[in-house]
């Protein structure tokens, strides 16, 4: 005696309903992870740029933008100097100031293919830091060097 199941098409209907939902979850996970990785890389590059420009080191913007995205297309990395700041108490000279590293990312979702109508990812990260270059060539370095020499000279006179 052959017994036939009453729910022959149920599994096909379940797959037809769940497959688009699973594909949407995978696509959403891809977009969220890719966005989070790019924003994190932009934050790191902004910190690096603030430190590099504050210490008057040579530019590595091209290498950093290539490390964030292949070819560096859509990535702008730039430093920005602001006003002088006083890091140490009053008798000490004021330092060069605060330095800002700014990274802008504009990323179209071309690799997603089927989801080409997604909006372009736009992220701007700016990091501000008090970074001072104390080498002899900078204004702060000259001030600090002169101040330390003055302290040493008064110590010798004692």
MODELLER restraints for C-alpha pairs under 7 A, 6 or more apart:
rsr = mdl.restraints
at = mdl.atoms
rsr.add(forms.Gaussian(group=physical.xy_distance, feature=features.Distance(at['CA:38:A'], at['CA:68:A']), mean=6.95, stdev=0.5))
rsr.add(forms.Gaussian(group=physical.xy_distance, feature=features.Distance(at['CA:39:A'], at['CA:123:A']), mean=6.56, stdev=0.5))
rsr.add(forms.Gaussian(group=physical.xy_distance, feature=features.Distance(at['CA:41:A'], at['CA:68:A']), mean=6.16, stdev=0.5))
rsr.add(forms.Gaussian(group=physical.xy_distance, feature=features.Distance(at['CA:42:A'], at['CA:103:A']), mean=5.83, stdev=0.5))
rsr.add(forms.Gaussian(group=physical.xy_distance, feature=features.Distance(at['CA:42:A'], at['CA:125:A']), mean=6.20, stdev=0.5))
rsr.add(forms.Gaussian(group=physical.xy_distance, feature=features.Distance(at['CA:43:A'], at['CA:125:A']), mean=5.73, stdev=0.5))
rsr.add(forms.Gaussian(group=physical.xy_distance, feature=features.Distance(at['CA:45:A'], at['CA:64:A']), mean=6.65, stdev=0.5))
rsr.add(forms.Gaussian(group=physical.xy_distance, feature=features.Distance(at['CA:45:A'], at['CA:103:A']), mean=6.92, stdev=0.5))
rsr.add(forms.Gaussian(group=physical.xy_distance, feature=features.Distance(at['CA:46:A'], at['CA:101:A']), mean=4.57, stdev=0.5))
rsr.add(forms.Gaussian(group=physical.xy_distance, feature=features.Distance(at['CA:46:A'], at['CA:102:A']), mean=5.29, stdev=0.5))
rsr.add(forms.Gaussian(group=physical.xy_distance, feature=features.Distance(at['CA:46:A'], at['CA:103:A']), mean=5.56, stdev=0.5))
rsr.add(forms.Gaussian(group=physical.xy_distance, feature=features.Distance(at['CA:46:A'], at['CA:125:A']), mean=6.54, stdev=0.5))
rsr.add(forms.Gaussian(group=physical.xy_distance, feature=features.Distance(at['CA:46:A'], at['CA:126:A']), mean=6.07, stdev=0.5))
rsr.add(forms.Gaussian(group=physical.xy_distance, feature=features.Distance(at['CA:46:A'], at['CA:127:A']), mean=5.73, stdev=0.5))
rsr.add(forms.Gaussian(group=physical.xy_distance, feature=features.Distance(at['CA:47:A'], at['CA:101:A']), mean=6.19, stdev=0.5))
rsr.add(forms.Gaussian(group=physical.xy_distance, feature=features.Distance(at['CA:47:A'], at['CA:127:A']), mean=5.81, stdev=0.5))
rsr.add(forms.Gaussian(group=physical.xy_distance, feature=features.Distance(at['CA:49:A'], at['CA:79:A']), mean=6.33, stdev=0.5))
rsr.add(forms.Gaussian(group=physical.xy_distance, feature=features.Distance(at['CA:49:A'], at['CA:101:A']), mean=4.92, stdev=0.5))
rsr.add(forms.Gaussian(group=physical.xy_distance, feature=features.Distance(at['CA:50:A'], at['CA:79:A']), mean=6.37, stdev=0.5))
rsr.add(forms.Gaussian(group=physical.xy_distance, feature=features.Distance(at['CA:50:A'], at['CA:99:A']), mean=5.61, stdev=0.5))
rsr.add(forms.Gaussian(group=physical.xy_distance, feature=features.Distance(at['CA:50:A'], at['CA:100:A']), mean=5.12, stdev=0.5))
rsr.add(forms.Gaussian(group=physical.xy_distance, feature=features.Distance(at['CA:50:A'], at['CA:101:A']), mean=4.17, stdev=0.5))
rsr.add(forms.Gaussian(group=physical.xy_distance, feature=features.Distance(at['CA:50:A'], at['CA:127:A']), mean=6.80, stdev=0.5))
rsr.add(forms.Gaussian(group=physical.xy_distance, feature=features.Distance(at['CA:50:A'], at['CA:128:A']), mean=6.78, stdev=0.5))
rsr.add(forms.Gaussian(group=physical.xy_distance, feature=features.Distance(at['CA:50:A'], at['CA:129:A']), mean=6.54, stdev=0.5))
rsr.add(forms.Gaussian(group=physical.xy_distance, feature=features.Distance(at['CA:51:A'], at['CA:131:A']), mean=6.21, stdev=0.5))
rsr.add(forms.Gaussian(group=physical.xy_distance, feature=features.Distance(at['CA:53:A'], at['CA:79:A']), mean=6.33, stdev=0.5))
rsr.add(forms.Gaussian(group=physical.xy_distance, feature=features.Distance(at['CA:54:A'], at['CA:99:A']), mean=5.70, stdev=0.5))
rsr.add(forms.Gaussian(group=physical.xy_distance, feature=features.Distance(at['CA:54:A'], at['CA:131:A']), mean=4.97, stdev=0.5))
rsr.add(forms.Gaussian(group=physical.xy_distance, feature=features.Distance(at['CA:54:A'], at['CA:132:A']), mean=5.68, stdev=0.5))
rsr.add(forms.Gaussian(group=physical.xy_distance, feature=features.Distance(at['CA:54:A'], at['CA:133:A']), mean=6.36, stdev=0.5))
rsr.add(forms.Gaussian(group=physical.xy_distance, feature=features.Distance(at['CA:55:A'], at['CA:131:A']), mean=6.62, stdev=0.5))
rsr.add(forms.Gaussian(group=physical.xy_distance, feature=features.Distance(at['CA:55:A'], at['CA:132:A']), mean=6.00, stdev=0.5))
rsr.add(forms.Gaussian(group=physical.xy_distance, feature=features.Distance(at['CA:55:A'], at['CA:133:A']), mean=4.58, stdev=0.5))
rsr.add(forms.Gaussian(group=physical.xy_distance, feature=features.Distance(at['CA:56:A'], at['CA:133:A']), mean=6.71, stdev=0.5))
rsr.add(forms.Gaussian(group=physical.xy_distance, feature=features.Distance(at['CA:61:A'], at['CA:77:A']), mean=5.91, stdev=0.5))
rsr.add(forms.Gaussian(group=physical.xy_distance, feature=features.Distance(at['CA:65:A'], at['CA:72:A']), mean=4.59, stdev=0.5))
rsr.add(forms.Gaussian(group=physical.xy_distance, feature=features.Distance(at['CA:65:A'], at['CA:75:A']), mean=5.99, stdev=0.5))
rsr.add(forms.Gaussian(group=physical.xy_distance, feature=features.Distance(at['CA:66:A'], at['CA:72:A']), mean=4.38, stdev=0.5))
rsr.add(forms.Gaussian(group=physical.xy_distance, feature=features.Distance(at['CA:74:A'], at['CA:105:A']), mean=5.73, stdev=0.5))
rsr.add(forms.Gaussian(group=physical.xy_distance, feature=features.Distance(at['CA:74:A'], at['CA:106:A']), mean=4.86, stdev=0.5))
rsr.add(forms.Gaussian(group=physical.xy_distance, feature=features.Distance(at['CA:74:A'], at['CA:107:A']), mean=6.16, stdev=0.5))
rsr.add(forms.Gaussian(group=physical.xy_distance, feature=features.Distance(at['CA:75:A'], at['CA:104:A']), mean=5.65, stdev=0.5))
rsr.add(forms.Gaussian(group=physical.xy_distance, feature=features.Distance(at['CA:75:A'], at['CA:105:A']), mean=4.67, stdev=0.5))
rsr.add(forms.Gaussian(group=physical.xy_distance, feature=features.Distance(at['CA:75:A'], at['CA:106:A']), mean=6.41, stdev=0.5))
rsr.add(forms.Gaussian(group=physical.xy_distance, feature=features.Distance(at['CA:76:A'], at['CA:103:A']), mean=5.62, stdev=0.5))
rsr.add(forms.Gaussian(group=physical.xy_distance, feature=features.Distance(at['CA:76:A'], at['CA:104:A']), mean=5.07, stdev=0.5))
rsr.add(forms.Gaussian(group=physical.xy_distance, feature=features.Distance(at['CA:76:A'], at['CA:105:A']), mean=6.64, stdev=0.5))
rsr.add(forms.Gaussian(group=physical.xy_distance, feature=features.Distance(at['CA:77:A'], at['CA:102:A']), mean=5.81, stdev=0.5))
rsr.add(forms.Gaussian(group=physical.xy_distance, feature=features.Distance(at['CA:77:A'], at['CA:103:A']), mean=4.55, stdev=0.5))
rsr.add(forms.Gaussian(group=physical.xy_distance, feature=features.Distance(at['CA:77:A'], at['CA:104:A']), mean=6.58, stdev=0.5))
rsr.add(forms.Gaussian(group=physical.xy_distance, feature=features.Distance(at['CA:78:A'], at['CA:101:A']), mean=6.12, stdev=0.5))
rsr.add(forms.Gaussian(group=physical.xy_distance, feature=features.Distance(at['CA:78:A'], at['CA:102:A']), mean=5.43, stdev=0.5))
rsr.add(forms.Gaussian(group=physical.xy_distance, feature=features.Distance(at['CA:78:A'], at['CA:103:A']), mean=6.63, stdev=0.5))
rsr.add(forms.Gaussian(group=physical.xy_distance, feature=features.Distance(at['CA:79:A'], at['CA:100:A']), mean=5.68, stdev=0.5))
rsr.add(forms.Gaussian(group=physical.xy_distance, feature=features.Distance(at['CA:79:A'], at['CA:101:A']), mean=4.64, stdev=0.5))
rsr.add(forms.Gaussian(group=physical.xy_distance, feature=features.Distance(at['CA:79:A'], at['CA:102:A']), mean=6.09, stdev=0.5))
rsr.add(forms.Gaussian(group=physical.xy_distance, feature=features.Distance(at['CA:80:A'], at['CA:99:A']), mean=5.95, stdev=0.5))
rsr.add(forms.Gaussian(group=physical.xy_distance, feature=features.Distance(at['CA:80:A'], at['CA:100:A']), mean=4.92, stdev=0.5))
rsr.add(forms.Gaussian(group=physical.xy_distance, feature=features.Distance(at['CA:80:A'], at['CA:101:A']), mean=6.33, stdev=0.5))
rsr.add(forms.Gaussian(group=physical.xy_distance, feature=features.Distance(at['CA:81:A'], at['CA:98:A']), mean=6.29, stdev=0.5))
rsr.add(forms.Gaussian(group=physical.xy_distance, feature=features.Distance(at['CA:81:A'], at['CA:99:A']), mean=4.67, stdev=0.5))
rsr.add(forms.Gaussian(group=physical.xy_distance, feature=features.Distance(at['CA:81:A'], at['CA:100:A']), mean=6.06, stdev=0.5))
rsr.add(forms.Gaussian(group=physical.xy_distance, feature=features.Distance(at['CA:82:A'], at['CA:97:A']), mean=6.26, stdev=0.5))
rsr.add(forms.Gaussian(group=physical.xy_distance, feature=features.Distance(at['CA:82:A'], at['CA:98:A']), mean=5.51, stdev=0.5))
rsr.add(forms.Gaussian(group=physical.xy_distance, feature=features.Distance(at['CA:82:A'], at['CA:99:A']), mean=6.15, stdev=0.5))
rsr.add(forms.Gaussian(group=physical.xy_distance, feature=features.Distance(at['CA:83:A'], at['CA:97:A']), mean=5.44, stdev=0.5))
rsr.add(forms.Gaussian(group=physical.xy_distance, feature=features.Distance(at['CA:83:A'], at['CA:98:A']), mean=6.56, stdev=0.5))
rsr.add(forms.Gaussian(group=physical.xy_distance, feature=features.Distance(at['CA:84:A'], at['CA:94:A']), mean=6.89, stdev=0.5))
rsr.add(forms.Gaussian(group=physical.xy_distance, feature=features.Distance(at['CA:84:A'], at['CA:95:A']), mean=6.22, stdev=0.5))
rsr.add(forms.Gaussian(group=physical.xy_distance, feature=features.Distance(at['CA:84:A'], at['CA:96:A']), mean=5.35, stdev=0.5))
rsr.add(forms.Gaussian(group=physical.xy_distance, feature=features.Distance(at['CA:84:A'], at['CA:97:A']), mean=3.80, stdev=0.5))
rsr.add(forms.Gaussian(group=physical.xy_distance, feature=features.Distance(at['CA:84:A'], at['CA:98:A']), mean=6.67, stdev=0.5))
rsr.add(forms.Gaussian(group=physical.xy_distance, feature=features.Distance(at['CA:85:A'], at['CA:94:A']), mean=6.19, stdev=0.5))
rsr.add(forms.Gaussian(group=physical.xy_distance, feature=features.Distance(at['CA:85:A'], at['CA:95:A']), mean=5.92, stdev=0.5))
rsr.add(forms.Gaussian(group=physical.xy_distance, feature=features.Distance(at['CA:85:A'], at['CA:96:A']), mean=6.90, stdev=0.5))
rsr.add(forms.Gaussian(group=physical.xy_distance, feature=features.Distance(at['CA:85:A'], at['CA:97:A']), mean=4.69, stdev=0.5))
rsr.add(forms.Gaussian(group=physical.xy_distance, feature=features.Distance(at['CA:85:A'], at['CA:98:A']), mean=6.56, stdev=0.5))
rsr.add(forms.Gaussian(group=physical.xy_distance, feature=features.Distance(at['CA:86:A'], at['CA:94:A']), mean=4.76, stdev=0.5))
rsr.add(forms.Gaussian(group=physical.xy_distance, feature=features.Distance(at['CA:86:A'], at['CA:95:A']), mean=5.99, stdev=0.5))
rsr.add(forms.Gaussian(group=physical.xy_distance, feature=features.Distance(at['CA:87:A'], at['CA:94:A']), mean=6.89, stdev=0.5))
rsr.add(forms.Gaussian(group=physical.xy_distance, feature=features.Distance(at['CA:87:A'], at['CA:95:A']), mean=6.76, stdev=0.5))
rsr.add(forms.Gaussian(group=physical.xy_distance, feature=features.Distance(at['CA:93:A'], at['CA:143:A']), mean=6.34, stdev=0.5))
rsr.add(forms.Gaussian(group=physical.xy_distance, feature=features.Distance(at['CA:93:A'], at['CA:144:A']), mean=6.75, stdev=0.5))
rsr.add(forms.Gaussian(group=physical.xy_distance, feature=features.Distance(at['CA:95:A'], at['CA:132:A']), mean=6.52, stdev=0.5))
rsr.add(forms.Gaussian(group=physical.xy_distance, feature=features.Distance(at['CA:95:A'], at['CA:140:A']), mean=5.33, stdev=0.5))
rsr.add(forms.Gaussian(group=physical.xy_distance, feature=features.Distance(at['CA:96:A'], at['CA:132:A']), mean=5.99, stdev=0.5))
rsr.add(forms.Gaussian(group=physical.xy_distance, feature=features.Distance(at['CA:96:A'], at['CA:139:A']), mean=6.92, stdev=0.5))
rsr.add(forms.Gaussian(group=physical.xy_distance, feature=features.Distance(at['CA:96:A'], at['CA:140:A']), mean=5.54, stdev=0.5))
rsr.add(forms.Gaussian(group=physical.xy_distance, feature=features.Distance(at['CA:97:A'], at['CA:130:A']), mean=6.25, stdev=0.5))
rsr.add(forms.Gaussian(group=physical.xy_distance, feature=features.Distance(at['CA:98:A'], at['CA:128:A']), mean=6.56, stdev=0.5))
rsr.add(forms.Gaussian(group=physical.xy_distance, feature=features.Distance(at['CA:98:A'], at['CA:129:A']), mean=5.51, stdev=0.5))
rsr.add(forms.Gaussian(group=physical.xy_distance, feature=features.Distance(at['CA:98:A'], at['CA:130:A']), mean=4.44, stdev=0.5))
rsr.add(forms.Gaussian(group=physical.xy_distance, feature=features.Distance(at['CA:98:A'], at['CA:131:A']), mean=6.35, stdev=0.5))
rsr.add(forms.Gaussian(group=physical.xy_distance, feature=features.Distance(at['CA:99:A'], at['CA:128:A']), mean=5.67, stdev=0.5))
rsr.add(forms.Gaussian(group=physical.xy_distance, feature=features.Distance(at['CA:99:A'], at['CA:129:A']), mean=5.45, stdev=0.5))
rsr.add(forms.Gaussian(group=physical.xy_distance, feature=features.Distance(at['CA:99:A'], at['CA:130:A']), mean=6.17, stdev=0.5))
rsr.add(forms.Gaussian(group=physical.xy_distance, feature=features.Distance(at['CA:99:A'], at['CA:131:A']), mean=6.43, stdev=0.5))
rsr.add(forms.Gaussian(group=physical.xy_distance, feature=features.Distance(at['CA:100:A'], at['CA:126:A']), mean=6.62, stdev=0.5))
rsr.add(forms.Gaussian(group=physical.xy_distance, feature=features.Distance(at['CA:100:A'], at['CA:127:A']), mean=5.49, stdev=0.5))
rsr.add(forms.Gaussian(group=physical.xy_distance, feature=features.Distance(at['CA:100:A'], at['CA:128:A']), mean=4.25, stdev=0.5))
rsr.add(forms.Gaussian(group=physical.xy_distance, feature=features.Distance(at['CA:100:A'], at['CA:129:A']), mean=6.30, stdev=0.5))
rsr.add(forms.Gaussian(group=physical.xy_distance, feature=features.Distance(at['CA:101:A'], at['CA:126:A']), mean=5.62, stdev=0.5))
rsr.add(forms.Gaussian(group=physical.xy_distance, feature=features.Distance(at['CA:101:A'], at['CA:127:A']), mean=5.29, stdev=0.5))
rsr.add(forms.Gaussian(group=physical.xy_distance, feature=features.Distance(at['CA:101:A'], at['CA:128:A']), mean=6.49, stdev=0.5))
rsr.add(forms.Gaussian(group=physical.xy_distance, feature=features.Distance(at['CA:102:A'], at['CA:125:A']), mean=5.79, stdev=0.5))
rsr.add(forms.Gaussian(group=physical.xy_distance, feature=features.Distance(at['CA:102:A'], at['CA:126:A']), mean=4.36, stdev=0.5))
rsr.add(forms.Gaussian(group=physical.xy_distance, feature=features.Distance(at['CA:102:A'], at['CA:127:A']), mean=6.55, stdev=0.5))
rsr.add(forms.Gaussian(group=physical.xy_distance, feature=features.Distance(at['CA:103:A'], at['CA:124:A']), mean=5.73, stdev=0.5))
rsr.add(forms.Gaussian(group=physical.xy_distance, feature=features.Distance(at['CA:103:A'], at['CA:125:A']), mean=5.28, stdev=0.5))
rsr.add(forms.Gaussian(group=physical.xy_distance, feature=features.Distance(at['CA:103:A'], at['CA:126:A']), mean=6.41, stdev=0.5))
rsr.add(forms.Gaussian(group=physical.xy_distance, feature=features.Distance(at['CA:104:A'], at['CA:123:A']), mean=5.81, stdev=0.5))
rsr.add(forms.Gaussian(group=physical.xy_distance, feature=features.Distance(at['CA:104:A'], at['CA:124:A']), mean=4.43, stdev=0.5))
rsr.add(forms.Gaussian(group=physical.xy_distance, feature=features.Distance(at['CA:104:A'], at['CA:125:A']), mean=6.51, stdev=0.5))
rsr.add(forms.Gaussian(group=physical.xy_distance, feature=features.Distance(at['CA:105:A'], at['CA:122:A']), mean=5.53, stdev=0.5))
rsr.add(forms.Gaussian(group=physical.xy_distance, feature=features.Distance(at['CA:105:A'], at['CA:123:A']), mean=5.11, stdev=0.5))
rsr.add(forms.Gaussian(group=physical.xy_distance, feature=features.Distance(at['CA:105:A'], at['CA:124:A']), mean=6.34, stdev=0.5))
rsr.add(forms.Gaussian(group=physical.xy_distance, feature=features.Distance(at['CA:106:A'], at['CA:120:A']), mean=6.66, stdev=0.5))
rsr.add(forms.Gaussian(group=physical.xy_distance, feature=features.Distance(at['CA:106:A'], at['CA:121:A']), mean=5.61, stdev=0.5))
rsr.add(forms.Gaussian(group=physical.xy_distance, feature=features.Distance(at['CA:106:A'], at['CA:122:A']), mean=4.68, stdev=0.5))
rsr.add(forms.Gaussian(group=physical.xy_distance, feature=features.Distance(at['CA:106:A'], at['CA:123:A']), mean=6.77, stdev=0.5))
rsr.add(forms.Gaussian(group=physical.xy_distance, feature=features.Distance(at['CA:107:A'], at['CA:120:A']), mean=5.61, stdev=0.5))
rsr.add(forms.Gaussian(group=physical.xy_distance, feature=features.Distance(at['CA:107:A'], at['CA:121:A']), mean=4.96, stdev=0.5))
rsr.add(forms.Gaussian(group=physical.xy_distance, feature=features.Distance(at['CA:107:A'], at['CA:122:A']), mean=6.59, stdev=0.5))
rsr.add(forms.Gaussian(group=physical.xy_distance, feature=features.Distance(at['CA:108:A'], at['CA:120:A']), mean=4.60, stdev=0.5))
rsr.add(forms.Gaussian(group=physical.xy_distance, feature=features.Distance(at['CA:108:A'], at['CA:121:A']), mean=6.31, stdev=0.5))
rsr.add(forms.Gaussian(group=physical.xy_distance, feature=features.Distance(at['CA:109:A'], at['CA:116:A']), mean=6.37, stdev=0.5))
rsr.add(forms.Gaussian(group=physical.xy_distance, feature=features.Distance(at['CA:109:A'], at['CA:118:A']), mean=6.75, stdev=0.5))
rsr.add(forms.Gaussian(group=physical.xy_distance, feature=features.Distance(at['CA:109:A'], at['CA:120:A']), mean=6.54, stdev=0.5))
rsr.add(forms.Gaussian(group=physical.xy_distance, feature=features.Distance(at['CA:110:A'], at['CA:116:A']), mean=6.43, stdev=0.5))
rsr.add(forms.Gaussian(group=physical.xy_distance, feature=features.Distance(at['CA:133:A'], at['CA:140:A']), mean=6.83, stdev=0.5))
rsr.add(forms.Gaussian(group=physical.xy_distance, feature=features.Distance(at['CA:133:A'], at['CA:141:A']), mean=6.48, stdev=0.5))
rsr.add(forms.Gaussian(group=physical.xy_distance, feature=features.Distance(at['CA:134:A'], at['CA:140:A']), mean=5.90, stdev=0.5))
rsr.add(forms.Gaussian(group=physical.xy_distance, feature=features.Distance(at['CA:134:A'], at['CA:141:A']), mean=3.85, stdev=0.5))
rsr.add(forms.Gaussian(group=physical.xy_distance, feature=features.Distance(at['CA:135:A'], at['CA:141:A']), mean=4.92, stdev=0.5))
rsr.add(forms.Gaussian(group=physical.xy_distance, feature=features.Distance(at['CA:136:A'], at['CA:142:A']), mean=5.48, stdev=0.5))
